[in-house]
Amino acid sequence: MKTSFLLKITAAATAALSTLTLSTASFAALFGQRSVNQDRFIAIAQPYAGGSSHALLIVEQISDARPCWRESGSSPVKVDPLLFSFDFTGICGRSMDSNGHSIRVGGEDVGLQYSLRIVRRDGDLVLLGVNDRERTEIEIGRTNGITSAYDSKIQLNPGWSFAKRTYNGKVLGHVYLANNQSLTALARPRGSSGGGIIDPAPVEPPSSGGTTFADIRNDVYANEIEQAVAMGFVAGFREDNTFRPQVALTREQLVSMVIEALKNVPGANINLPSGVSSRPYYDVEASRWSAPKIEWAKQNNIVSGYQDGSFRPAQSVTRAELMAVLRRSAEFGNTLRGANPSINPTGSSTVFSDTQNHWADSLIGQMSAYCQVASPLNEVGNRFYPNNPALRNYAAAATLRMVNCVKQ
């Protein structure tokens, strides 16, 4: 019953949208947005059609009279939308279609251009904004796993957040999936992996509060995270002394991480400029915190931009892209020691079951043979998940393995 109701609502919303006569520009200018408490919202992927497709449901906890959902498990997180089992009026809000939720980027509504869809991609459920006319897409979040048996939590990529639509200062019920970056920086060709996102905070130097974080005690990478923090190339978050191992790493964060890691190579003398006079890439402002590091990494062939001339500093790094940067970092690290830049295997390579025909297949295999820098997701099974976001826990561990291998 829930599924049929959802489909009827979606069909009705589509019909209503087709009769809208406002132009995209005038529609976008009508509304503002208001920040909200992120803990009181959840995006859910709901299976229907026998589990072959998924629809987006956004739930809001309006009052604390009773919980609107329950979460359990991981990869993906299972969600039980409790609001379907009681009268949720005044307690829970739900938006199930384009009348209730849409995308807002760079301070403008783009709901008439980009429709929200959940697609299966590389063993994952991905929440996208899709523009069929221009054949572009924006990645907003992932479930970090796939299931057709139950509702799953969609983890929003860094830089994306829930917000509420406003009109003449009045807060409306419409929910935004919002990002402050421009549409130009976020949109990518249909079928691309990843999507534009904004970094919530730069990688910070280590705090004086120690290297033990409550949220990594059961993490498979806990020991390597501790070592990485001790070496000073990654840190926890001072405000709550957490490491947030499941947060995706961004491209500019990765640049900062590998540069700080390379400072641990014997004989390294890395002098970073305090600032830059011009943009390293057209989408990296000279005043951005990461601009000097990005410029330095660009000049030393550790990172490169995209074919359109952008760098997309706040976009999450895929696991494949992480390997590409770590290989270049290892090669640069060898030159710091006065050695041949080529990296030599330290063991046999891992044969991953999901990297064949992927652009990074060869380098992933190469990095698996190089101190096991490339390893299966969560060190289990034989799948690498090359297009999944590189999370902070694995990124710290892989970078540690790389720099230790260079030092050896």
DAURSUL-V128102 format. One record per residue. N is the residue number from 0. RES is the residue in one small letter. PHI is phi in whole degrees, 0 to 359 (NA if undefined). Layout:
n: [N | N]
res: [RES | RES]
phi: [PHI | PHI]
//
This chain:
n: [0 | 1 | 2 | 3 | 4 | 5 | 6 | 7 | 8 | 9 | 10 | 11 | 12 | 13 | 14 | 15 | 16 | 17 | 18 | 19 | 20 | 21 | 22 | 23 | 24 | 25 | 26 | 27 | 28 | 29 | 30 | 31 | 32 | 33 | 34 | 35 | 36 | 37 | 38 | 39 | 40 | 41 | 42 | 43 | 44 | 45 | 46 | 47 | 48 | 49 | 50 | 51 | 52 | 53 | 54 | 55 | 56 | 57 | 58 | 59 | 60 | 61 | 62 | 63 | 64 | 65 | 66 | 67 | 68 | 69 | 70 | 71 | 72 | 73 | 74 | 75 | 76 | 77 | 78 | 79 | 80 | 81 | 82 | 83 | 84 | 85 | 86 | 87 | 88 | 89 | 90 | 91 | 92 | 93 | 94 | 95 | 96 | 97 | 98 | 99 | 100 | 101 | 102 | 103 | 104 | 105 | 106 | 107 | 108 | 109 | 110 | 111 | 112 | 113 | 114 | 115 | 116 | 117 | 118 | 119 | 120 | 121 | 122 | 123 | 124 | 125 | 126 | 127 | 128 | 129 | 130 | 131 | 132 | 133 | 134 | 135 | 136 | 137 | 138 | 139 | 140 | 141 | 142 | 143 | 144 | 145 | 146 | 147 | 148 | 149 | 150 | 151 | 152 | 153 | 154 | 155 | 156 | 157 | 158 | 159 | 160 | 161 | 162 | 163 | 164 | 165 | 166 | 167 | 168 | 169 | 170 | 171 | 172 | 173 | 174 | 175 | 176 | 177 | 178 | 179 | 180 | 181 | 182 | 183 | 184 | 185 | 186 | 187 | 188 | 189 | 190 | 191 | 192 | 193 | 194 | 195 | 196 | 197 | 198 | 199 | 200 | 201 | 202 | 203 | 204 | 205 | 206 | 207 | 208 | 209 | 210 | 211 | 212 | 213 | 214 | 215 | 216 | 217 | 218 | 219 | 220 | 221 | 222 | 223 | 224 | 225 | 226 | 227 | 228 | 229 | 230 | 231 | 232 | 233 | 234 | 235 | 236 | 237 | 238 | 239 | 240 | 241 | 242 | 243 | 244 | 245 | 246 | 247 | 248 | 249 | 250 | 251 | 252 | 253 | 254 | 255 | 256 | 257 | 258 | 259 | 260 | 261 | 262 | 263 | 264 | 265 | 266 | 267 | 268 | 269 | 270 | 271 | 272 | 273 | 274 | 275 | 276 | 277 | 278 | 279 | 280 | 281 | 282 | 283 | 284 | 285 | 286 | 287 | 288 | 289 | 290 | 291 | 292 | 293 | 294 | 295 | 296 | 297 | 298 | 299 | 300 | 301 | 302 | 303 | 304 | 305 | 306 | 307 | 308 | 309 | 310 | 311 | 312 | 313 | 314 | 315 | 316 | 317 | 318 | 319 | 320 | 321 | 322 | 323 | 324 | 325 | 326 | 327 | 328 | 329 | 330 | 331 | 332 | 333 | 334 | 335 | 336 | 337 | 338 | 339 | 340 | 341 | 342 | 343 | 344 | 345 | 346 | 347 | 348 | 349 | 350 | 351 | 352 | 353 | 354 | 355 | 356 | 357 | 358 | 359 | 360 | 361 | 362 | 363 | 364 | 365 | 366 | 367 | 368 | 369 | 370 | 371 | 372 | 373 | 374 | 375 | 376 | 377 | 378 | 379 | 380 | 381 | 382 | 383 | 384 | 385 | 386 | 387 | 388 | 389 | 390 | 391 | 392 | 393 | 394 | 395 | 396 | 397 | 398 | 399 | 400 | 401 | 402 | 403 | 404 | 405 | 406 | 407]
res: [m | k | t | s | f | l | l | k | i | t | a | a | a | t | a | a | l | s | t | l | t | l | s | t | a | s | f | a | a | l | f | g | q | r | s | v | n | q | d | r | f | i | a | i | a | q | p | y | a | g | g | s | s | h | a | l | l | i | v | e | q | i | s | d | a | r | p | c | w | r | e | s | g | s | s | p | v | k | v | d | p | l | l | f | s | f | d | f | t | g | i | c | g | r | s | m | d | s | n | g | h | s | i | r | v | g | g | e | d | v | g | l | q | y | s | l | r | i | v | r | r | d | g | d | l | v | l | l | g | v | n | d | r | e | r | t | e | i | e | i | g | r | t | n | g | i | t | s | a | y | d | s | k | i | q | l | n | p | g | w | s | f | a | k | r | t | y | n | g | k | v | l | g | h | v | y | l | a | n | n | q | s | l | t | a | l | a | r | p | r | g | s | s | g | g | g | i | i | d | p | a | p | v | e | p | p | s | s | g | g | t | t | f | a | d | i | r | n | d | v | y | a | n | e | i | e | q | a | v | a | m | g | f | v | a | g | f | r | e | d | n | t | f | r | p | q | v | a | l | t | r | e | q | l | v | s | m | v | i | e | a | l | k | n | v | p | g | a | n | i | n | l | p | s | g | v | s | s | r | p | y | y | d | v | e | a | s | r | w | s | a | p | k | i | e | w | a | k | q | n | n | i | v | s | g | y | q | d | g | s | f | r | p | a | q | s | v | t | r | a | e | l | m | a | v | l | r | r | s | a | e | f | g | n | t | l | r | g | a | n | p | s | i | n | p | t | g | s | s | t | v | f | s | d | t | q | n | h | w | a | d | s | l | i | g | q | m | s | a | y | c | q | v | a | s | p | l | n | e | v | g | n | r | f | y | p | n | n | p | a | l | r | n | y | a | a | a | a | t | l | r | m | v | n | c | v | k | q]
phi: [NA | 300 | 295 | 295 | 296 | 299 | 293 | 295 | 297 | 298 | 296 | 296 | 295 | 298 | 295 | 295 | 295 | 291 | 265 | 292 | 253 | 292 | 287 | 301 | 295 | 291 | 296 | 297 | 278 | 290 | 242 | 242 | 221 | 232 | 294 | 226 | 288 | 295 | 291 | 260 | 228 | 212 | 257 | 234 | 264 | 255 | 287 | 210 | 56 | 72 | 88 | 281 | 225 | 224 | 245 | 268 | 235 | 247 | 244 | 242 | 273 | 281 | 236 | 262 | 302 | 197 | 292 | 267 | 204 | 228 | 247 | 204 | 72 | 205 | 48 | 268 | 282 | 281 | 239 | 251 | 287 | 296 | 297 | 283 | 250 | 207 | 285 | 265 | 305 | 80 | 252 | 236 | 246 | 221 | 232 | 239 | 203 | 291 | 287 | 257 | 210 | 198 | 256 | 226 | 228 | 56 | 79 | 229 | 288 | 235 | 296 | 279 | 262 | 239 | 265 | 276 | 218 | 249 | 236 | 274 | 206 | 53 | 70 | 214 | 257 | 244 | 271 | 237 | 261 | 238 | 250 | 292 | 292 | 266 | 55 | 235 | 213 | 230 | 274 | 248 | 188 | 216 | 270 | 57 | 143 | 225 | 209 | 249 | 264 | 208 | 291 | 236 | 282 | 267 | 276 | 291 | 295 | 308 | 96 | 264 | 209 | 278 | 210 | 246 | 286 | 235 | 221 | 52 | 85 | 268 | 280 | 260 | 279 | 295 | 259 | 260 | 261 | 245 | 214 | 280 | 284 | 286 | 297 | 300 | 284 | 271 | 287 | 224 | 299 | 305 | 91 | 289 | 274 | 78 | 190 | 289 | 211 | 250 | 291 | 289 | 193 | 294 | 296 | 262 | 291 | 300 | 276 | 273 | 275 | 94 | 245 | 261 | 240 | 299 | 273 | 240 | 300 | 253 | 276 | 298 | 259 | 305 | 296 | 289 | 299 | 300 | 294 | 296 | 295 | 297 | 282 | 91 | 258 | 209 | 214 | 273 | 255 | 300 | 297 | 223 | 52 | 246 | 257 | 57 | 295 | 267 | 277 | 289 | 272 | 262 | 297 | 287 | 296 | 297 | 303 | 299 | 296 | 290 | 296 | 295 | 293 | 295 | 294 | 274 | 287 | 306 | 85 | 291 | 225 | 265 | 251 | 270 | 292 | 284 | 195 | 232 | 272 | 217 | 289 | 296 | 222 | 297 | 258 | 242 | 297 | 298 | 273 | 292 | 304 | 268 | 304 | 298 | 290 | 296 | 299 | 297 | 295 | 294 | 295 | 257 | 59 | 269 | 228 | 216 | 269 | 265 | 298 | 276 | 87 | 266 | 248 | 56 | 299 | 263 | 280 | 292 | 273 | 280 | 297 | 292 | 297 | 302 | 296 | 298 | 291 | 292 | 295 | 297 | 295 | 296 | 297 | 294 | 300 | 296 | 293 | 298 | 269 | 78 | 256 | 298 | 294 | 299 | 265 | 252 | 296 | 254 | 192 | 278 | 278 | 272 | 265 | 272 | 276 | 234 | 249 | 299 | 70 | 274 | 301 | 258 | 306 | 296 | 289 | 296 | 298 | 297 | 286 | 288 | 276 | 256 | 55 | 54 | 300 | 267 | 216 | 299 | 304 | 58 | 62 | 232 | 78 | 231 | 252 | 266 | 55 | 298 | 264 | 288 | 299 | 280 | 277 | 301 | 295 | 290 | 299 | 295 | 294 | 295 | 294 | 299 | 298 | 298 | 292 | 294 | 292 | 297 | 295 | 287]
//
